[in-house]
Structures are given as C-alpha cells and as structure tokens.
Amino acid sequence: MSCAHWLPIAVLALLGSSAALPSAAQHQVTGPSADVPRLASGDAMLSGRVLHADGRVLADLDVALYALAPDGRPGIGGTKTDAEGRFRFENISGATGIVYLVGVRYGEIPYAQRAEFAAGETDLSVDFTVSDPLEDASALLVMQTRVQTEWIGAQLFLQVVHDLRNPDDRVLFVPEAARKDAAPVFSAALPKGARDFIDRQSGLGGGLIQEGEKLSFWGPVYPGDQEIRYGFLLDGPDPGQAANALDFVLPFPAGSGQVSLLVPESDPPPRGDRIPQIFVPEQAGESQLARYDLGGVGPGGEIAISLELAESSADADRLSITRADFWIDHDDTLMRVTAEYTLRVDSPSQLLARPGESLMHIALPEGAEFLGLSGVARSIGVVANDSGGLDLRGPIRHGESSLGFKYQVPVDAEAARLDLHFDRAVAQLNVLVADNGVAIETDRLHRRRPFKQGTRVYLHNQAYQIAAGESLAVVLRPLMQRGIPRGLALASGLAAAALAAFLLVGPLRQPTPEAGTEPESETALSVERESLYDSIRDLDHDYETGKLERAEFERMRRDLRAEAVDLLRQERRALANATPPALPTEQAVACPDCGEGVAATWQFCSRCGHDLRSGGDAG
C-alpha cells in the first residue's frame, strides 16, 4: 500500500467540517448529505487505527473514505475513531478496480492513504501515524525545478514544478495562528508582468498564497519528496509586429538544485546566458519537447530567458473548418458528446490570436458540462471562456490540425436535444448517434447509412456547407414514443447492427404499374415492409464489402426476411378482405413461398423475391 499525501476536494470537505460527520463514535455514515454520492455496497470491510507518533491514542478523530470506481463514479463516506483510535467502514464493495483513499485530519494537517482490495479479499487494514508539525523548514531542500512553456495565442503559459524533499520524519507546517511572525515553509516568486496565476496543489492545505509577485507555501510538506505546482501567463509580442521576442526573468527565492526549461521542439530555441545549445528530446503526452538543463541556482538567484515567437499572423479569415464530427452516446439522463473538428490554415505562417482575442469561438449548448480537451487541442491553444464555451487562440500551423473536446448535456424523458452553433462556415458536418432505439429528428441534416465502430452501431446524419452563424437542432426520441410499429423498430435495429448499406434483393422491388391501373395505396404495413426491404439491401451491401461474416449475415437476413414475409401476408389478407384479386384467373399463379399472386411469365415474386424460374430461391 502506498501513502498519498493529497486529498480530493470531496474528502477535504468531509474532513474540514465536523458538522458533516456523525458525532457518535463507530457510527458509519455513507455521506454527509443527500447530495453526496454513497459508497458502493458489498460484503467487504476497511478498518484501521490512528495513533500519535508518541504512542497516544487519538479518539473522536474525523475519518473520510473516498472511492473511485473504474467507470469514474465516486462515493464518499465518513466516520470517527473510537476510544482506542480505531475506525471501520463496513458493508462496502471489495470489487477489484475500485480505488479507495482514506483520509484523516490531525490539527490542521490532512493525511491520506490509498488502498485497493485484491481479488477475493474482503478485509483491508489502513493505519495512520500522525505527529505534531515542525515549523522550522530550514532543512527543506529544493531538488529541482521544471519550467515548461506553451504559447496560447500571443500569451506564453508557464507551468512551474518544484520538487521538494523533507529530510525530517515530521510534517513541515506553520499553523495559521503562527504565520504572522514566521517564515513560510517554501517561498517562490513570479516574473514581472505575470497574470492569471493558477495554484495546482490538488487541495493540499491552504495552497500557495499569492501577494503580488510573491508566493508563500505554509505547508504541509510531508516526510520524503513532494511537488509544488503552479502556472501563470505572460503577454507576448503582437503577431505580425517587428518585435517578436518575449524577454523575462525567473526569480528563485529558495534556490534550486537543478533548473530545466522545456519548450515545444518545433518552437525557435530559447536564448539566454544560462541556456545551452544542446537540448534533450522529451515526450509529454502528445507533445514533443526540447529540455534545456540550466544547472542549479542559489537562494535569491535569477535566470533571464528570451523566447522568440515564430512568424505569425492574426488573420482569422485564414482559418476554416473543413469537417466537424459529433459522436453522441446517451441514456435516460445524459447525452455525452465527443466533438472532432478538422481545421485548415491557408497561410504560410502560423495563426496566433492577439492578447485578449481569439481566432474562433466554439459555443457549447446551454446547460452543457465541459469534460475536457484532447491533447492536441491543448497544443493549439484551446481554452475555456467566460461564456461557457471555448476559445481557439493558436498557434495553429499551416495545413490541417485536429481539435477534439467532450461535454455532456442533461436530457429529459421525452427527448434529448442537441443544439449546434458555428461562428464560421463548416464544409461537412457529421452527427453520429449510438443506436439504442432512437429516432433522429433534424431539418438540416440528411440520413446516411448506419455503420459499426468497434462494438457500437451509429446512426449517421450529414450536412454540407453549414453557413457561418447557422444553428442546427438534433432531437433524439425513443422509437416507441413516436408510435413507430414494433416490427419497424426491430428491423431498423437489426439492420443497423449489421452495419447497413446497399443492394441485396433486386427482385424485391415493386414492379412498375401497368398503364391504366391505379397504384397501390400506401398503408402502415406497406411502409413498414418497404423499410424492411431497404434494410435487407443495406445488409447485403455490408456483406459484399466484407463488413460482415457470412454466418452473421445469413442470420440477420433470415430474420429480416421472415419479418417481411409476415408483414406481406398481413397486408395481403387485409387487401383480400377489401377487394377481389387483381389478376385474371387464367394468368394467376401462387408464389410457393409467400402465397402472393404472380403472372405465369414472371421470373421472380414481386413481393418476397422467390425465384419462380425453376422453383429455386433467390435468397
């Protein structure tokens, strides 16, 4: 079991408020309120004990349990230690894959340990040893500092990570009441002109305290190694101007044993007295970086850096959307959307928004919850804006780039509605909906053949030449709520599961009515039957193009054909009750398969496709 010294926000909320927890010792709760997700139930138990380093038993201490299931569902529970410092969480799930984080708070300091049940294990023990903090941080070491740069529009985003080492066996921490006359556990500073500071301490203690350019961290710093993370922006030169370099100075109040500067490998190399000519290639997610090792710096030292901005243009008219795909998965409560844009830049230089501006706005539907970006989207400067959407700031290089993002939208029981809006023209739009028994309503898009992606079948709707500023609505409704007949719903689902496509049973097409005869009136049964014929033709195309195995193809076609024959017989009986047979007696022949009246000169049955030439079967 490994010890993790950070706590999720939900666990900190439990530990930070005794009112949220029960007052009786040993009494377990599954959540502090109805809004908190409950722990998954089962036959397992997680127990432990909290002791002080001097051997004292710590009773009536808050203990929180946070669970994260493999599918991302969280659960939170809380209890208190008993008179012997023990705690337990009973009747919880011991399923493999669930990650538990147990947290306790002693004084102002949170402690946490990660725990997982092994396969078949139902009893797990987690013990804590806590101690009074050490306020003197003079022995704290800054082992190394990594500074990573990324252009977001014409602004430079810097992420700074300080690796700290606490050689003591006690936690370094200055209580809030003692901070007026004490020095911080760790100090850092921002360069002049820094803005939009971001503290990335993952909920540790009070985090970094910013006062102008000064950053103070009062702890906790646990025994061993720990990171301090933060980020900020610097305004760069205006794209297209003569001055195309950003000069800044990084201060190091606490010094650092080793400083590394990481820049995108495609960017111009940084300049400065401390920067070597040789770099080390490094991979960070989907980004290729160049790492320059600058050596150590003493307390109070500084490092000057100059970063050149590649030749850029702020002309947003050079940017176009050649394709936009929206993949939709849904259930009774949420519609989950994965959007993928293909962007094209028709400019020899990269596109870069001016400070405070953007190259393109991406609107999210009202009430949408943003779920994240793809790694590539981050590298082209996609950021959240104040209106709940996204802004594209660049840099975007010549040619094609991909932009991916995800969000979810709540739905009601009647229908799921997705509103799409584009602030510039889209050459091709595809909406791909996981087929779980829904009908798609849209005025702007036209239906294409369904297809299979992995194990999922998607209904495909498409449109071309979406105008700038145009809005589109896509509504998903359950098939039964629209009154679609059961047979049609089943046939559509079977055809989609087979991947869909083109022509199989040519003989099933309707014969051209003879001159002077009235065309057959369209009924609900005939509409349903014609849809089945289309499904059979689509099924055959999938088999012919290698998308289906023969056994699956034959099974699916047999089911569809049986459904079609049954509908045909129902339709014939209904017509027979209303009108006499249309064929003259001397020409009437019965189809041996479906019983349909056929002419003696016909080679195939016009309804079921049976081969009449020699008694064979066309299918």
CORHU-V326266 format. One record per residue. N is the residue number from 0. PHI is phi in whole degrees, 0 to 359 (999 if undefined). Layout:
# CORHU-V326266
((N/PHI) (N/PHI))
This chain:
# CORHU-V326266
((0/999) (1/258) (2/261) (3/248) (4/263) (5/252) (6/231) (7/300) (8/304) (9/297) (10/289) (11/298) (12/296) (13/295) (14/288) (15/277) (16/227) (17/293) (18/292) (19/280) (20/246) (21/291) (22/273) (23/280) (24/296) (25/73) (26/274) (27/272) (28/238) (29/260) (30/173) (31/285) (32/201) (33/293) (34/278) (35/270) (36/296) (37/278) (38/291) (39/295) (40/273) (41/180) (42/253) (43/262) (44/221) (45/243) (46/227) (47/178) (48/215) (49/244) (50/234) (51/281) (52/299) (53/273) (54/96) (55/291) (56/278) (57/249) (58/265) (59/57) (60/261) (61/294) (62/230) (63/242) (64/231) (65/246) (66/239) (67/232) (68/282) (69/302) (70/274) (71/93) (72/286) (73/266) (74/206) (75/226) (76/220) (77/212) (78/203) (79/226) (80/286) (81/271) (82/295) (83/258) (84/79) (85/265) (86/216) (87/203) (88/240) (89/259) (90/57) (91/253) (92/283) (93/255) (94/297) (95/293) (96/100) (97/279) (98/259) (99/255) (100/232) (101/261) (102/231) (103/228) (104/234) (105/243) (106/65) (107/258) (108/252) (109/273) (110/237) (111/210) (112/222) (113/270) (114/212) (115/219) (116/280) (117/283) (118/303) (119/82) (120/276) (121/235) (122/226) (123/229) (124/240) (125/227) (126/249) (127/238) (128/240) (129/246) (130/209) (131/290) (132/287) (133/253) (134/275) (135/278) (136/256) (137/296) (138/272) (139/295) (140/247) (141/262) (142/288) (143/200) (144/227) (145/246) (146/242) (147/250) (148/250) (149/204) (150/283) (151/238) (152/63) (153/267) (154/248) (155/262) (156/262) (157/245) (158/252) (159/243) (160/232) (161/257) (162/267) (163/257) (164/227) (165/259) (166/282) (167/278) (168/267) (169/246) (170/283) (171/274) (172/197) (173/249) (174/302) (175/301) (176/293) (177/259) (178/281) (179/298) (180/248) (181/246) (182/269) (183/298) (184/297) (185/215) (186/235) (187/220) (188/209) (189/261) (190/290) (191/298) (192/87) (193/293) (194/215) (195/53) (196/296) (197/235) (198/271) (199/241) (200/271) (201/56) (202/85) (203/291) (204/46) (205/268) (206/72) (207/276) (208/259) (209/261) (210/228) (211/66) (212/269) (213/267) (214/240) (215/235) (216/238) (217/264) (218/104) (219/275) (220/243) (221/278) (222/305) (223/99) (224/260) (225/205) (226/253) (227/242) (228/236) (229/199) (230/212) (231/196) (232/246) (233/234) (234/287) (235/261) (236/290) (237/288) (238/305) (239/92) (240/277) (241/295) (242/282) (243/234) (244/233) (245/248) (246/252) (247/208) (248/237) (249/266) (250/271) (251/228) (252/302) (253/262) (254/70) (255/195) (256/292) (257/203) (258/247) (259/237) (260/250) (261/243) (262/232) (263/304) (264/298) (265/279) (266/283) (267/301) (268/296) (269/291) (270/234) (271/161) (272/299) (273/266) (274/266) (275/284) (276/280) (277/262) (278/241) (279/250) (280/297) (281/213) (282/257) (283/229) (284/66) (285/262) (286/260) (287/264) (288/245) (289/248) (290/256) (291/250) (292/270) (293/260) (294/83) (295/273) (296/218) (297/282) (298/305) (299/83) (300/281) (301/221) (302/227) (303/269) (304/225) (305/235) (306/244) (307/274) (308/271) (309/301) (310/307) (311/222) (312/226) (313/256) (314/281) (315/292) (316/293) (317/281) (318/259) (319/225) (320/255) (321/278) (322/200) (323/224) (324/246) (325/240) (326/266) (327/239) (328/242) (329/202) (330/219) (331/287) (332/241) (333/223) (334/248) (335/258) (336/240) (337/247) (338/256) (339/227) (340/257) (341/252) (342/255) (343/229) (344/248) (345/260) (346/206) (347/293) (348/254) (349/291) (350/264) (351/211) (352/286) (353/291) (354/307) (355/83) (356/244) (357/218) (358/277) (359/201) (360/259) (361/241) (362/274) (363/260) (364/301) (365/300) (366/83) (367/287) (368/252) (369/288) (370/251) (371/140) (372/248) (373/284) (374/301) (375/294) (376/299) (377/297) (378/288) (379/254) (380/75) (381/267) (382/226) (383/287) (384/248) (385/290) (386/270) (387/91) (388/250) (389/233) (390/242) (391/257) (392/250) (393/89) (394/279) (395/239) (396/274) (397/305) (398/98) (399/259) (400/225) (401/250) (402/227) (403/234) (404/205) (405/229) (406/204) (407/227) (408/231) (409/292) (410/232) (411/252) (412/289) (413/285) (414/197) (415/247) (416/241) (417/239) (418/259) (419/246) (420/222) (421/232) (422/272) (423/214) (424/296) (425/238) (426/292) (427/218) (428/239) (429/237) (430/245) (431/240) (432/248) (433/302) (434/274) (435/233) (436/90) (437/233) (438/248) (439/259) (440/249) (441/200) (442/273) (443/268) (444/264) (445/247) (446/281) (447/245) (448/293) (449/296) (450/207) (451/252) (452/234) (453/66) (454/260) (455/255) (456/254) (457/239) (458/279) (459/243) (460/237) (461/218) (462/212) (463/238) (464/53) (465/287) (466/282) (467/300) (468/85) (469/284) (470/243) (471/230) (472/242) (473/239) (474/244) (475/251) (476/233) (477/300) (478/301) (479/293) (480/289) (481/270) (482/77) (483/289) (484/302) (485/302) (486/298) (487/293) (488/298) (489/295) (490/295) (491/298) (492/294) (493/295) (494/294) (495/294) (496/297) (497/275) (498/94) (499/78) (500/164) (501/245) (502/282) (503/240) (504/249) (505/303) (506/297) (507/282) (508/292) (509/292) (510/290) (511/290) (512/299) (513/288) (514/300) (515/87) (516/259) (517/273) (518/296) (519/296) (520/292) (521/277) (522/243) (523/299) (524/293) (525/291) (526/298) (527/295) (528/294) (529/297) (530/296) (531/295) (532/298) (533/299) (534/295) (535/294) (536/297) (537/296) (538/298) (539/295) (540/298) (541/297) (542/292) (543/294) (544/266) (545/82) (546/274) (547/231) (548/286) (549/299) (550/297) (551/294) (552/301) (553/296) (554/295) (555/294) (556/292) (557/297) (558/295) (559/295) (560/295) (561/297) (562/295) (563/295) (564/297) (565/297) (566/296) (567/299) (568/295) (569/299) (570/294) (571/296) (572/298) (573/296) (574/290) (575/296) (576/287) (577/260) (578/221) (579/287) (580/303) (581/278) (582/273) (583/300) (584/300) (585/290) (586/254) (587/283) (588/225) (589/268) (590/295) (591/292) (592/263) (593/250) (594/83) (595/291) (596/287) (597/228) (598/279) (599/295) (600/271) (601/286) (602/267) (603/225) (604/291) (605/287) (606/257) (607/255) (608/83) (609/298) (610/283) (611/267) (612/292) (613/217) (614/80) (615/279) (616/240) (617/292) (618/253))
